[in-house]
Amino acid sequence: MGLVSQILQIYENYGFETEVIVASVRHVRHVVEAALLGAHIATVPCAVAVKLFDHPLTDEGIKRFLADWKKSPARAAAPACRRK
């Protein structure tokens, strides 16, 4: 990620019109770091992309939402969603 930072800084220093691609990212932390550094694109394996959504607070939030939804009077009025 240090190299990505240097590349982005050099392009910014000289006003090069280009986009930086961070390729073959293998860890969730590197995806986050690439975004924070300002990389334009990252190629990410599916397994890493899925892990981006894996967080205990997300799981807990979904669990609470679904529990509240089951108790909601609006639930009865909402149309059922069906997959085809």
PDB file as gemmi writes it, atoms N, CA and C in Angstrom:
CRYST1    1.000    1.000    1.000  90.00  90.00  90.00 P 1                      
ATOM      1  N   MET A   1       0.824  -1.181   0.000  1.00  0.00           N  
ATOM      2  CA  MET A   1       0.000   0.000   0.000  1.00  0.00           C  
ATOM      3  C   MET A   1       0.876   1.256   0.000  1.00  0.00           C  
ATOM      4  N   GLY A   2       2.088   1.102   0.491  1.00  0.00           N  
ATOM      5  CA  GLY A   2       3.017   2.224   0.435  1.00  0.00           C  
ATOM      6  C   GLY A   2       3.317   2.624  -1.001  1.00  0.00           C  
ATOM      7  N   LEU A   3       3.474   1.639  -1.860  1.00  0.00           N  
ATOM      8  CA  LEU A   3       3.733   1.916  -3.277  1.00  0.00           C  
ATOM      9  C   LEU A   3       2.536   2.608  -3.927  1.00  0.00           C  
ATOM     10  N   VAL A   4       1.344   2.167  -3.598  1.00  0.00           N  
ATOM     11  CA  VAL A   4       0.138   2.799  -4.134  1.00  0.00           C  
ATOM     12  C   VAL A   4       0.102   4.262  -3.714  1.00  0.00           C  
ATOM     13  N   SER A   5       0.417   4.516  -2.458  1.00  0.00           N  
ATOM     14  CA  SER A   5       0.442   5.892  -1.951  1.00  0.00           C  
ATOM     15  C   SER A   5       1.437   6.748  -2.726  1.00  0.00           C  
ATOM     16  N   GLN A   6       2.624   6.207  -2.971  1.00  0.00           N  
ATOM     17  CA  GLN A   6       3.651   6.946  -3.712  1.00  0.00           C  
ATOM     18  C   GLN A   6       3.206   7.228  -5.152  1.00  0.00           C  
ATOM     19  N   ILE A   7       2.629   6.242  -5.787  1.00  0.00           N  
ATOM     20  CA  ILE A   7       2.173   6.412  -7.172  1.00  0.00           C  
ATOM     21  C   ILE A   7       1.120   7.499  -7.247  1.00  0.00           C  
ATOM     22  N   LEU A   8       0.142   7.446  -6.340  1.00  0.00           N  
ATOM     23  CA  LEU A   8      -0.908   8.463  -6.336  1.00  0.00           C  
ATOM     24  C   LEU A   8      -0.328   9.854  -6.097  1.00  0.00           C  
ATOM     25  N   GLN A   9       0.643   9.957  -5.209  1.00  0.00           N  
ATOM     26  CA  GLN A   9       1.259  11.251  -4.920  1.00  0.00           C  
ATOM     27  C   GLN A   9       2.007  11.790  -6.133  1.00  0.00           C  
ATOM     28  N   ILE A  10       2.736  10.940  -6.821  1.00  0.00           N  
ATOM     29  CA  ILE A  10       3.480  11.364  -8.012  1.00  0.00           C  
ATOM     30  C   ILE A  10       2.528  11.858  -9.095  1.00  0.00           C  
ATOM     31  N   TYR A  11       1.459  11.096  -9.351  1.00  0.00           N  
ATOM     32  CA  TYR A  11       0.493  11.529 -10.371  1.00  0.00           C  
ATOM     33  C   TYR A  11      -0.159  12.849  -9.994  1.00  0.00           C  
ATOM     34  N   GLU A  12      -0.455  13.008  -8.703  1.00  0.00           N  
ATOM     35  CA  GLU A  12      -1.042  14.270  -8.252  1.00  0.00           C  
ATOM     36  C   GLU A  12      -0.045  15.426  -8.389  1.00  0.00           C  
ATOM     37  N   ASN A  13       1.206  15.181  -8.033  1.00  0.00           N  
ATOM     38  CA  ASN A  13       2.231  16.230  -8.103  1.00  0.00           C  
ATOM     39  C   ASN A  13       2.384  16.795  -9.509  1.00  0.00           C  
ATOM     40  N   TYR A  14       2.292  15.941 -10.502  1.00  0.00           N  
ATOM     41  CA  TYR A  14       2.550  16.365 -11.872  1.00  0.00           C  
ATOM     42  C   TYR A  14       1.291  16.519 -12.720  1.00  0.00           C  
ATOM     43  N   GLY A  15       0.145  16.329 -12.103  1.00  0.00           N  
ATOM     44  CA  GLY A  15      -1.109  16.542 -12.809  1.00  0.00           C  
ATOM     45  C   GLY A  15      -1.380  15.564 -13.934  1.00  0.00           C  
ATOM     46  N   PHE A  16      -0.789  14.364 -13.840  1.00  0.00           N  
ATOM     47  CA  PHE A  16      -1.062  13.356 -14.861  1.00  0.00           C  
ATOM     48  C   PHE A  16      -2.535  12.979 -14.833  1.00  0.00           C  
ATOM     49  N   GLU A  17      -3.159  12.929 -16.008  1.00  0.00           N  
ATOM     50  CA  GLU A  17      -4.547  12.515 -16.095  1.00  0.00           C  
ATOM     51  C   GLU A  17      -4.588  11.008 -16.295  1.00  0.00           C  
ATOM     52  N   THR A  18      -4.750  10.311 -15.206  1.00  0.00           N  
ATOM     53  CA  THR A  18      -4.777   8.854 -15.238  1.00  0.00           C  
ATOM     54  C   THR A  18      -5.565   8.343 -14.050  1.00  0.00           C  
ATOM     55  N   GLU A  19      -5.871   7.081 -14.075  1.00  0.00           N  
ATOM     56  CA  GLU A  19      -6.508   6.434 -12.946  1.00  0.00           C  
ATOM     57  C   GLU A  19      -5.602   5.317 -12.455  1.00  0.00           C  
ATOM     58  N   VAL A  20      -5.588   5.129 -11.150  1.00  0.00           N  
ATOM     59  CA  VAL A  20      -4.743   4.104 -10.547  1.00  0.00           C  
ATOM     60  C   VAL A  20      -5.595   2.883 -10.220  1.00  0.00           C  
ATOM     61  N   ILE A  21      -5.122   1.738 -10.697  1.00  0.00           N  
ATOM     62  CA  ILE A  21      -5.780   0.460 -10.425  1.00  0.00           C  
ATOM     63  C   ILE A  21      -4.929  -0.315  -9.427  1.00  0.00           C  
ATOM     64  N   VAL A  22      -5.533  -0.707  -8.329  1.00  0.00           N  
ATOM     65  CA  VAL A  22      -4.871  -1.578  -7.363  1.00  0.00           C  
ATOM     66  C   VAL A  22      -5.325  -2.989  -7.719  1.00  0.00           C  
ATOM     67  N   ALA A  23      -4.382  -3.803  -8.174  1.00  0.00           N  
ATOM     68  CA  ALA A  23      -4.732  -5.110  -8.733  1.00  0.00           C  
ATOM     69  C   ALA A  23      -4.491  -6.249  -7.747  1.00  0.00           C  
ATOM     70  N   SER A  24      -5.322  -7.262  -7.883  1.00  0.00           N  
ATOM     71  CA  SER A  24      -5.189  -8.519  -7.132  1.00  0.00           C  
ATOM     72  C   SER A  24      -5.136  -8.316  -5.627  1.00  0.00           C  
ATOM     73  N   VAL A  25      -6.046  -7.509  -5.133  1.00  0.00           N  
ATOM     74  CA  VAL A  25      -6.129  -7.270  -3.692  1.00  0.00           C  
ATOM     75  C   VAL A  25      -6.526  -8.579  -3.016  1.00  0.00           C  
ATOM     76  N   ARG A  26      -5.852  -8.925  -1.944  1.00  0.00           N  
ATOM     77  CA  ARG A  26      -6.095 -10.213  -1.289  1.00  0.00           C  
ATOM     78  C   ARG A  26      -6.634 -10.103   0.133  1.00  0.00           C  
ATOM     79  N   HIS A  27      -6.846  -8.876   0.632  1.00  0.00           N  
ATOM     80  CA  HIS A  27      -7.297  -8.715   2.005  1.00  0.00           C  
ATOM     81  C   HIS A  27      -8.249  -7.528   2.098  1.00  0.00           C  
ATOM     82  N   VAL A  28      -9.256  -7.658   2.925  1.00  0.00           N  
ATOM     83  CA  VAL A  28     -10.243  -6.596   3.102  1.00  0.00           C  
ATOM     84  C   VAL A  28      -9.575  -5.285   3.500  1.00  0.00           C  
ATOM     85  N   ARG A  29      -8.617  -5.363   4.385  1.00  0.00           N  
ATOM     86  CA  ARG A  29      -7.938  -4.141   4.843  1.00  0.00           C  
ATOM     87  C   ARG A  29      -7.295  -3.398   3.677  1.00  0.00           C  
ATOM     88  N   HIS A  30      -6.760  -4.123   2.717  1.00  0.00           N  
ATOM     89  CA  HIS A  30      -6.137  -3.479   1.561  1.00  0.00           C  
ATOM     90  C   HIS A  30      -7.166  -2.776   0.670  1.00  0.00           C  
ATOM     91  N   VAL A  31      -8.370  -3.322   0.597  1.00  0.00           N  
ATOM     92  CA  VAL A  31      -9.437  -2.656  -0.153  1.00  0.00           C  
ATOM     93  C   VAL A  31      -9.742  -1.312   0.496  1.00  0.00           C  
ATOM     94  N   VAL A  32      -9.877  -1.326   1.809  1.00  0.00           N  
ATOM     95  CA  VAL A  32     -10.168  -0.092   2.550  1.00  0.00           C  
ATOM     96  C   VAL A  32      -9.022   0.901   2.392  1.00  0.00           C  
ATOM     97  N   GLU A  33      -7.793   0.445   2.552  1.00  0.00           N  
ATOM     98  CA  GLU A  33      -6.634   1.336   2.417  1.00  0.00           C  
ATOM     99  C   GLU A  33      -6.540   1.923   1.012  1.00  0.00           C  
ATOM    100  N   ALA A  34      -6.793   1.115  -0.002  1.00  0.00           N  
ATOM    101  CA  ALA A  34      -6.747   1.610  -1.383  1.00  0.00           C  
ATOM    102  C   ALA A  34      -7.776   2.717  -1.580  1.00  0.00           C  
ATOM    103  N   ALA A  35      -8.960   2.524  -1.035  1.00  0.00           N  
ATOM    104  CA  ALA A  35     -10.003   3.549  -1.151  1.00  0.00           C  
ATOM    105  C   ALA A  35      -9.612   4.812  -0.394  1.00  0.00           C  
ATOM    106  N   LEU A  36      -9.082   4.660   0.800  1.00  0.00           N  
ATOM    107  CA  LEU A  36      -8.662   5.823   1.586  1.00  0.00           C  
ATOM    108  C   LEU A  36      -7.531   6.599   0.903  1.00  0.00           C  
ATOM    109  N   LEU A  37      -6.656   5.878   0.227  1.00  0.00           N  
ATOM    110  CA  LEU A  37      -5.551   6.533  -0.476  1.00  0.00           C  
ATOM    111  C   LEU A  37      -6.021   7.264  -1.735  1.00  0.00           C  
ATOM    112  N   GLY A  38      -7.164   6.836  -2.274  1.00  0.00           N  
ATOM    113  CA  GLY A  38      -7.695   7.500  -3.462  1.00  0.00           C  
ATOM    114  C   GLY A  38      -7.550   6.710  -4.736  1.00  0.00           C  
ATOM    115  N   ALA A  39      -7.253   5.418  -4.633  1.00  0.00           N  
ATOM    116  CA  ALA A  39      -7.184   4.586  -5.833  1.00  0.00           C  
ATOM    117  C   ALA A  39      -8.550   4.600  -6.515  1.00  0.00           C  
ATOM    118  N   HIS A  40      -8.543   4.593  -7.823  1.00  0.00           N  
ATOM    119  CA  HIS A  40      -9.775   4.707  -8.590  1.00  0.00           C  
ATOM    120  C   HIS A  40     -10.489   3.368  -8.766  1.00  0.00           C  
ATOM    121  N   ILE A  41      -9.702   2.302  -8.852  1.00  0.00           N  
ATOM    122  CA  ILE A  41     -10.248   0.973  -9.128  1.00  0.00           C  
ATOM    123  C   ILE A  41      -9.439  -0.037  -8.323  1.00  0.00           C  
ATOM    124  N   ALA A  42     -10.108  -1.104  -7.891  1.00  0.00           N  
ATOM    125  CA  ALA A  42      -9.402  -2.220  -7.263  1.00  0.00           C  
ATOM    126  C   ALA A  42      -9.992  -3.511  -7.815  1.00  0.00           C  
ATOM    127  N   THR A  43      -9.127  -4.418  -8.208  1.00  0.00           N  
ATOM    128  CA  THR A  43      -9.605  -5.728  -8.627  1.00  0.00           C  
ATOM    129  C   THR A  43      -9.557  -6.614  -7.387  1.00  0.00           C  
ATOM    130  N   VAL A  44     -10.708  -7.203  -7.079  1.00  0.00           N  
ATOM    131  CA  VAL A  44     -10.865  -7.917  -5.818  1.00  0.00           C  
ATOM    132  C   VAL A  44     -11.490  -9.278  -6.084  1.00  0.00           C  
ATOM    133  N   PRO A  45     -10.907 -10.353  -5.554  1.00  0.00           N  
ATOM    134  CA  PRO A  45     -11.536 -11.666  -5.701  1.00  0.00           C  
ATOM    135  C   PRO A  45     -12.898 -11.684  -5.007  1.00  0.00           C  
ATOM    136  N   CYS A  46     -13.778 -12.514  -5.485  1.00  0.00           N  
ATOM    137  CA  CYS A  46     -15.124 -12.602  -4.944  1.00  0.00           C  
ATOM    138  C   CYS A  46     -15.110 -12.849  -3.431  1.00  0.00           C  
ATOM    139  N   ALA A  47     -14.255 -13.728  -2.959  1.00  0.00           N  
ATOM    140  CA  ALA A  47     -14.202 -14.046  -1.528  1.00  0.00           C  
ATOM    141  C   ALA A  47     -13.890 -12.812  -0.692  1.00  0.00           C  
ATOM    142  N   VAL A  48     -13.009 -11.942  -1.185  1.00  0.00           N  
ATOM    143  CA  VAL A  48     -12.674 -10.709  -0.461  1.00  0.00           C  
ATOM    144  C   VAL A  48     -13.842  -9.727  -0.534  1.00  0.00           C  
ATOM    145  N   ALA A  49     -14.479  -9.631  -1.687  1.00  0.00           N  
ATOM    146  CA  ALA A  49     -15.620  -8.728  -1.835  1.00  0.00           C  
ATOM    147  C   ALA A  49     -16.739  -9.109  -0.869  1.00  0.00           C  
ATOM    148  N   VAL A  50     -16.997 -10.388  -0.719  1.00  0.00           N  
ATOM    149  CA  VAL A  50     -18.031 -10.852   0.205  1.00  0.00           C  
ATOM    150  C   VAL A  50     -17.663 -10.477   1.640  1.00  0.00           C  
ATOM    151  N   LYS A  51     -16.391 -10.598   1.975  1.00  0.00           N  
ATOM    152  CA  LYS A  51     -15.943 -10.266   3.339  1.00  0.00           C  
ATOM    153  C   LYS A  51     -16.106  -8.784   3.652  1.00  0.00           C  
ATOM    154  N   LEU A  52     -16.167  -7.934   2.637  1.00  0.00           N  
ATOM    155  CA  LEU A  52     -16.371  -6.505   2.874  1.00  0.00           C  
ATOM    156  C   LEU A  52     -17.696  -6.237   3.583  1.00  0.00           C  
ATOM    157  N   PHE A  53     -18.653  -7.124   3.404  1.00  0.00           N  
ATOM    158  CA  PHE A  53     -19.964  -6.965   4.023  1.00  0.00           C  
ATOM    159  C   PHE A  53     -20.080  -7.709   5.346  1.00  0.00           C  
ATOM    160  N   ASP A  54     -19.044  -8.437   5.716  1.00  0.00           N  
ATOM    161  CA  ASP A  54     -19.075  -9.273   6.909  1.00  0.00           C  
ATOM    162  C   ASP A  54     -18.568  -8.481   8.109  1.00  0.00           C  
ATOM    163  N   HIS A  55     -19.503  -8.042   8.936  1.00  0.00           N  
ATOM    164  CA  HIS A  55     -19.138  -7.293  10.137  1.00  0.00           C  
ATOM    165  C   HIS A  55     -20.149  -7.621  11.223  1.00  0.00           C  
ATOM    166  N   PRO A  56     -19.708  -7.851  12.449  1.00  0.00           N  
ATOM    167  CA  PRO A  56     -20.640  -8.212  13.523  1.00  0.00           C  
ATOM    168  C   PRO A  56     -21.768  -7.192  13.717  1.00  0.00           C  
ATOM    169  N   LEU A  57     -21.483  -5.924  13.564  1.00  0.00           N  
ATOM    170  CA  LEU A  57     -22.520  -4.912  13.749  1.00  0.00           C  
ATOM    171  C   LEU A  57     -23.548  -4.948  12.615  1.00  0.00           C  
ATOM    172  N   THR A  58     -23.105  -5.293  11.414  1.00  0.00           N  
ATOM    173  CA  THR A  58     -24.048  -5.451  10.307  1.00  0.00           C  
ATOM    174  C   THR A  58     -24.978  -6.621  10.592  1.00  0.00           C  
ATOM    175  N   ASP A  59     -24.408  -7.735  11.014  1.00  0.00           N  
ATOM    176  CA  ASP A  59     -25.211  -8.916  11.332  1.00  0.00           C  
ATOM    177  C   ASP A  59     -26.217  -8.607  12.436  1.00  0.00           C  
ATOM    178  N   GLU A  60     -25.782  -7.929  13.477  1.00  0.00           N  
ATOM    179  CA  GLU A  60     -26.671  -7.574  14.581  1.00  0.00           C  
ATOM    180  C   GLU A  60     -27.755  -6.598  14.122  1.00  0.00           C  
ATOM    181  N   GLY A  61     -27.381  -5.632  13.287  1.00  0.00           N  
ATOM    182  CA  GLY A  61     -28.355  -4.676  12.770  1.00  0.00           C  
ATOM    183  C   GLY A  61     -29.435  -5.352  11.946  1.00  0.00           C  
ATOM    184  N   ILE A  62     -29.044  -6.285  11.102  1.00  0.00           N  
ATOM    185  CA  ILE A  62     -30.018  -7.019  10.289  1.00  0.00           C  
ATOM    186  C   ILE A  62     -30.928  -7.854  11.183  1.00  0.00           C  
ATOM    187  N   LYS A  63     -30.342  -8.504  12.178  1.00  0.00           N  
ATOM    188  CA  LYS A  63     -31.119  -9.321  13.105  1.00  0.00           C  
ATOM    189  C   LYS A  63     -32.178  -8.472  13.820  1.00  0.00           C  
ATOM    190  N   ARG A  64     -31.782  -7.303  14.307  1.00  0.00           N  
ATOM    191  CA  ARG A  64     -32.722  -6.416  15.004  1.00  0.00           C  
ATOM    192  C   ARG A  64     -33.798  -5.882  14.051  1.00  0.00           C  
ATOM    193  N   PHE A  65     -33.381  -5.517  12.843  1.00  0.00           N  
ATOM    194  CA  PHE A  65     -34.346  -5.019  11.864  1.00  0.00           C  
ATOM    195  C   PHE A  65     -35.412  -6.064  11.576  1.00  0.00           C  
ATOM    196  N   LEU A  66     -34.977  -7.291  11.311  1.00  0.00           N  
ATOM    197  CA  LEU A  66     -35.931  -8.351  10.996  1.00  0.00           C  
ATOM    198  C   LEU A  66     -36.856  -8.652  12.168  1.00  0.00           C  
ATOM    199  N   ALA A  67     -36.327  -8.619  13.389  1.00  0.00           N  
ATOM    200  CA  ALA A  67     -37.165  -8.837  14.576  1.00  0.00           C  
ATOM    201  C   ALA A  67     -38.204  -7.727  14.697  1.00  0.00           C  
ATOM    202  N   ASP A  68     -37.786  -6.473  14.476  1.00  0.00           N  
ATOM    203  CA  ASP A  68     -38.735  -5.352  14.539  1.00  0.00           C  
ATOM    204  C   ASP A  68     -39.765  -5.450  13.420  1.00  0.00           C  
ATOM    205  N   TRP A  69     -39.317  -5.864  12.237  1.00  0.00           N  
ATOM    206  CA  TRP A  69     -40.220  -5.971  11.093  1.00  0.00           C  
ATOM    207  C   TRP A  69     -41.310  -7.010  11.359  1.00  0.00           C  
ATOM    208  N   LYS A  70     -40.935  -8.108  12.007  1.00  0.00           N  
ATOM    209  CA  LYS A  70     -41.925  -9.153  12.316  1.00  0.00           C  
ATOM    210  C   LYS A  70     -43.021  -8.634  13.244  1.00  0.00           C  
ATOM    211  N   LYS A  71     -42.683  -7.655  14.085  1.00  0.00           N  
ATOM    212  CA  LYS A  71     -43.642  -7.086  15.037  1.00  0.00           C  
ATOM    213  C   LYS A  71     -44.425  -5.906  14.443  1.00  0.00           C  
ATOM    214  N   SER A  72     -44.049  -5.446  13.269  1.00  0.00           N  
ATOM    215  CA  SER A  72     -44.623  -4.238  12.693  1.00  0.00           C  
ATOM    216  C   SER A  72     -45.994  -4.485  12.062  1.00  0.00           C  
ATOM    217  N   PRO A  73     -46.967  -3.580  12.341  1.00  0.00           N  
ATOM    218  CA  PRO A  73     -48.264  -3.696  11.673  1.00  0.00           C  
ATOM    219  C   PRO A  73     -48.154  -3.460  10.166  1.00  0.00           C  
ATOM    220  N   ALA A  74     -47.143  -2.716   9.741  1.00  0.00           N  
ATOM    221  CA  ALA A  74     -46.962  -2.446   8.308  1.00  0.00           C  
ATOM    222  C   ALA A  74     -46.612  -3.721   7.554  1.00  0.00           C  
ATOM    223  N   ARG A  75     -46.062  -4.680   8.264  1.00  0.00           N  
ATOM    224  CA  ARG A  75     -45.670  -5.954   7.624  1.00  0.00           C  
ATOM    225  C   ARG A  75     -46.867  -6.635   6.983  1.00  0.00           C  
ATOM    226  N   ALA A  76     -47.999  -6.618   7.671  1.00  0.00           N  
ATOM    227  CA  ALA A  76     -49.184  -7.271   7.146  1.00  0.00           C  
ATOM    228  C   ALA A  76     -49.700  -6.601   5.886  1.00  0.00           C  
ATOM    229  N   ALA A  77     -49.482  -5.289   5.794  1.00  0.00           N  
ATOM    230  CA  ALA A  77     -49.967  -4.531   4.636  1.00  0.00           C  
ATOM    231  C   ALA A  77     -49.003  -4.582   3.461  1.00  0.00           C  
ATOM    232  N   ALA A  78     -47.746  -4.948   3.712  1.00  0.00           N  
ATOM    233  CA  ALA A  78     -46.733  -4.946   2.652  1.00  0.00           C  
ATOM    234  C   ALA A  78     -46.925  -6.162   1.740  1.00  0.00           C  
ATOM    235  N   PRO A  79     -46.721  -5.964   0.445  1.00  0.00           N  
ATOM    236  CA  PRO A  79     -46.826  -7.097  -0.479  1.00  0.00           C  
ATOM    237  C   PRO A  79     -45.680  -8.091  -0.246  1.00  0.00           C  
ATOM    238  N   ALA A  80     -45.977  -9.338  -0.419  1.00  0.00           N  
ATOM    239  CA  ALA A  80     -44.949 -10.365  -0.246  1.00  0.00           C  
ATOM    240  C   ALA A  80     -43.968 -10.302  -1.409  1.00  0.00           C  
ATOM    241  N   CYS A  81     -42.707 -10.455  -1.109  1.00  0.00           N  
ATOM    242  CA  CYS A  81     -41.673 -10.499  -2.145  1.00  0.00           C  
ATOM    243  C   CYS A  81     -41.428 -11.960  -2.503  1.00  0.00           C  
ATOM    244  N   ARG A  82     -41.425 -12.211  -3.778  1.00  0.00           N  
ATOM    245  CA  ARG A  82     -41.179 -13.577  -4.235  1.00  0.00           C  
ATOM    246  C   ARG A  82     -40.074 -13.559  -5.271  1.00  0.00           C  
ATOM    247  N   ARG A  83     -39.186 -14.537  -5.162  1.00  0.00           N  
ATOM    248  CA  ARG A  83     -38.144 -14.695  -6.173  1.00  0.00           C  
ATOM    249  C   ARG A  83     -38.673 -15.592  -7.273  1.00  0.00           C  
ATOM    250  N   LYS A  84     -38.297 -15.253  -8.489  1.00  0.00           N  
ATOM    251  CA  LYS A  84     -38.729 -16.071  -9.627  1.00  0.00           C  
ATOM    252  C   LYS A  84     -37.622 -16.944 -10.094  1.00  0.00           C  
TER     253      LYS A  84                                                      
END                                                                             
